Every structure is written in C-alpha cells, then in structure tokens.
Amino acid sequence: MNFSESFQTALFNLFANKLRSFLTMLGVIIGVASVVAMVSLGQGMRAQIVDQISSLGSNILTVIPGRVRQGAGPMGMFMARGGGNVLKYEYFQELRATPFPGIRAVTTEATTSLPVTFARESVFVNVVGTTPELLEIRNFTLLGGRSFSGYDYSYSRKVAILGHTVAQDLFGDPLLAVGASIRVGRTIFTVVGVLEPKTMGGQDLGNQVFIPLTTFRQYLTGSRYLWNIIVQVDEKENIPLVSQWLSDFFRRKIGDPEQFSILNQQDLLETVESVTGTVTLFLAVIAGISLLVGGIGIMNIMLVSVAERTREIGLRKAIGAKPRDILLQFLLESSLLSLVGGVVGLVLGILAGRTMASFSQLPFVLSPQVMALALSVSLAVGLFFGIYPARRASRLDPITALRYE
Amino acid sequence: MPPIIRVENLVKVYRTGKVEVRALQGVTFEVHPGEFIAIMGPSGSGKTTLMNILGCLDTPTEGRYILDGVEVSSLRENQLAEIRNRKIGFVFQNFHLLPRLTAFQNVELPLLYASVPKSIRVRRVRDLLERVGLGERMHHRPNELSGGQMQRVAIARALVNDPAIILADEPTGNLDTLSGEEIMSIFQELNEEGRTIILVTHERDIAQHTRRVIHFRDGKILKNEDVTDRIDARRLLEELKRQRSLLEEAG
C-alpha cells in the first residue's frame, strides 16, 4: 500500500472515533500549549528585565559603598553589605576633573525624601541631586522645558526638573509645571523642565524631582558623602579597562577594597540572562512533563485500538498486508494524533501566552525556535509512543487474529 | 498440465506446553487447474490446519508445498504476504468484512495492498460487484447487507486480484439454505469458467456441489473420491424458489 493511501486510511480511522481521537489529542494539546506558553512567558520576562536594565542607561559602571555579592542581580545595589559613608564628594569632583580614556561622563545621584508643594497640593517625593548629564545617561526624555545648564550647576541655582508623576499630581496637566515655583522642603525652586513618563519593572520612575547636586548640597543637606558615583563608558569594549582603573582609584582613596563595590551593568545583564534562562528551562521541563503524559495517553489509546482491531489486522494480513503496511498504518495514526495536537496546542499556547503576558504586563516573545521545537517534539512523541503499539499490531499472527473475538 | 497445488508429506505439529498435537501426519495430494475440491472431515481432523497452510497463513513443520510453481514452505513473511495477496482468494465462514468500509472499499482492499492504480481498481471492483449481483449495493456497509450479500462481497474480494486458487472455509456455514445455495451457484459458475476452488465443509450436501471430495480423519487423508451425483446449484435454486412461491400462494 502506498503512503497516500495509508495516510487516508489513518485519517479515516481517526475520524471514525472522533471523540476518542480528540480526547487523546487533548493530552498533547495541553502539553504543547503549556510548553509554548511557559517558554514565551519566560522569554518575555527575560526581555523585560534586560530592557529595564538597559533603560537605566548603557555601558554604565556604578560605584557604591559596601560589598556586593558577585552576580547579585539587577537589584544588587540595594543588597550591599557593610559600607556607609565612604564615597566622599571630593572623590566625585576629582573623578570629574580627571580625564581618562574611555570615560564619557561621571555623575551621581544624591537622594533624599522631601515634601514638594505647589499651591495647596503637596506630595512626598524622592529628590535627586545630580549633574546635567544624568538625564541623558539614564535615558530620560524631556516632555517640556529644558534640562539643567552648566550655569545652573556651577551657581547652585534653585531649579528643578519634575518627573511626570510629580508634575501631574501637582499641576494636573504636567506641562503647566514649566516655569512655576514650587517648594521643595522649605526652599523655593523654579521648575525648568518636565520629563516623559518612565517605569522600570512596574516601578514608577516619574515620582522624582531632579535638582543640581550643588544646590542639593547647599540647601537640602550638607553631607560630605554620596550614595553612588555613576560612570558612563564610551564603548562596551572599554568597560574592563575603566572598571580596573576605577577600582584602583577608589582603593587608593578609601584603602579598603571591602568598603566599596563597582557594579557592572554588563555583569548584571549576563546574570539576569542566566537566571531567567534557568527559570525558563524549569518552566519548560514542568510543561514537558505534561507532554510526556500526553504521549503516554497516545500509547494507551493506540494499544486499545490495536486490541479492538485485532480481527481487522488479521483480515488485512490474510488478504496481503505486509507487516510494514500495518506498522505504517498505526504509526501514521499516532503521529497524526500528536502532530495535529501539536499544531492546535501551539495555537492555544500562543493565545494563552499572549493573555498571560498582557495580564502581567510582560512583553510577549514568540521565538520561531520554540514553535519548531514544539511541533517536532510533538511529532517525536507520536512516533515514540506509537512505535510499540504499531509493532505489536504488525507482528500479530493472522490466524490467531482472525479467530479473535 | 502441471498441478497448481502439490503438497508432499505435510506434517504439522503444535506444542502446547508438554503436549504435542500432530495436526497433520503426512498429507500428500495434488490439485490441478480447474478443479473444484471439497475437504471434509470431523472437527479435529486437521482440515483447518491444512487450509491455513494452503492459504499461506501458516507453515508446515515438515514437507513441501508448491503453489503455482513456487515452493511456499521456505518463504519469508513478506513473500508469504505477497502470495496471499496475489495467488490466493479467501472466503471465510463469517465473511470477515471490515464493518466501517463499504462493499466497494472492502473489495478494493487487496488491490490497495497490491499497489494497483486507482483507475484500474475502480473498474475491477465495479465489474466484480456487478458480477456477484451487488451492482446496486456497492456503497452500502456490511451492516446494511444480508448474510448472503456479505458473502458475495467477500467472494468479489477474493477474486479481485485474479488469484490462482480460491480457498473457502465453510462459506455457507452462517447462511440459510437459499443464500447458501446462491453462494454455491456462484462457486460452480466460477469453476465452470476455469477457477480452481478448494472448500472446507462438514456438510455432505455442500461437498456434493464440488467435483472431488478429500476426506480427512486424524490428520491423514482417509479417502479421495470423485463426486458422481453432483448437485447443480442453479437448478436446485429454481426448485427452491418455486417451492417457496407455491408456499406463499398457499399461505
């Protein structure tokens, strides 16, 4: 019997038992759908975290007080141990003044929490004292107004740039904020710019007010110490060189290498990639188990089908079917079951992945490799779990099979 | 003319545990083209075992079986399947039609396994079904057919690959007298056209339709005799039909 006729026979047999075929397929459908959904979700998660890290600027080295465990992940800067008041303002100034090949910009974020007031509206926000370069390094974009100028910085002018959320809370329409006078703590500032909305991993970055570092030090806090020093490197290739130079610089200044850490954004990205890769694999393995169960379901139903059709197999053999004709027929049935299940599962998995992604506000990532893998694995499941029943059928003795009741 | 079947000293031994059953104990005979033979004998006489071997469904323990010039006893599974497909037409007591296929599809099956192209298949199947009087019921499933009709589908299936011999195992065993007689008349017709037919039966009346009867007992040939007072199925059928219509008129 040629292939297309065997194929037609297989289709015919599957259609003859519609409900049973569907239920058998359901195992594969659920298996493939969960693999596709889980892997897509994992990849979406990865894409989002990578995106977040990159959104804080690229090629950035951050010097912070205290010791950070290697590979601490994107939030490593909040997990520093020890440390304290070690990053002196003078170091920052010296760094800014020292040209070193590869360093594009040096900035810092000195922060404090203060109420910000306009008219009767008052909100409690994060006030960040920094340099004019920060907005660009952190990839903030202006919605209206302007950034700090060098004069603002040099002369400690009382100017402020409002995050989108702050501006909205105080003024309703954020653009109305530009030019207005607000109070930060007890000091009056002029708003010179408003930023576009920005979030990082669900965290709102718009709830900040940026002022020149000099102003910050003069009017808000007189501390000699900084919370971090941010160095932007011009090219990715220069990161190790600059990192080494910074390490030497601060070891010379502070003395104890346990007192500070240099966080490398590239390291963070790699850590995140490996962590999310593991999570994705884990999800895929769990989902893969359901695919395995689906395969066992196929084997089970194929065995039942062989037993039910023993007489048919005997008759087919008596009138000239070769063992391989019978083998092919049953193998086609099992692989059709799982392949069709795989296709349906793929579609359902994509839909489920999309839905879950939109609920959890993750990006939906569907790689062609996942689709190809899902389909080939489902076909392989059909062949693997179909081969035993099919062999059993092909080896039936026609005499016994014909007499079988 | 050389014999179409030649069996020499066939022995078949079954072992079930420690018990040894000698189903055939040295059987030798020949069948020539155009013969119509009945194999008779009580159950356990070895006639089914012989049929299985003649049908290439089973192989003998000892002895030779030559079918249409081919030494069959030494062939492998795939070659046996091919012989069953092309040289032998089976007719079974309980028809063995596939219930989900139509009459047409059932008859077509051996052609599929012989990889015959579709256009030829359609023509052959149609011709044969018309030949056995089922031209109108080609696309009916077995459960829409009577026993006699099912057996006629099975005969069409047996003929479809133009085999060298027809093997019929109790072909009328599940049929009423009239349908049985119809089947026997088809066999007689086929034989008159030159078909070689071997049928197994335990009914003397049925054996009486053939030309030669081989009697079996205890795995051996007891008697091999020509049929003298042969029943003509067509004439008997007319007789039966007349009686029936008379009965109906009276009733």
Interface residues (C-beta under 8 A of the other chain):
Chain A: M1 N2 E5 F12 A16 R311 E312 L315 R316 K317 A318 I319 G320 A321 K322 P323 R324 D325 P398 I399 L402
Chain B: N52 G55 L57 D58 E77 N78 A81 E82 R84 N85 R86 F90 F92 H96 L98 R100 L109 P110 L112 Y113 A114 S115 R157 N161
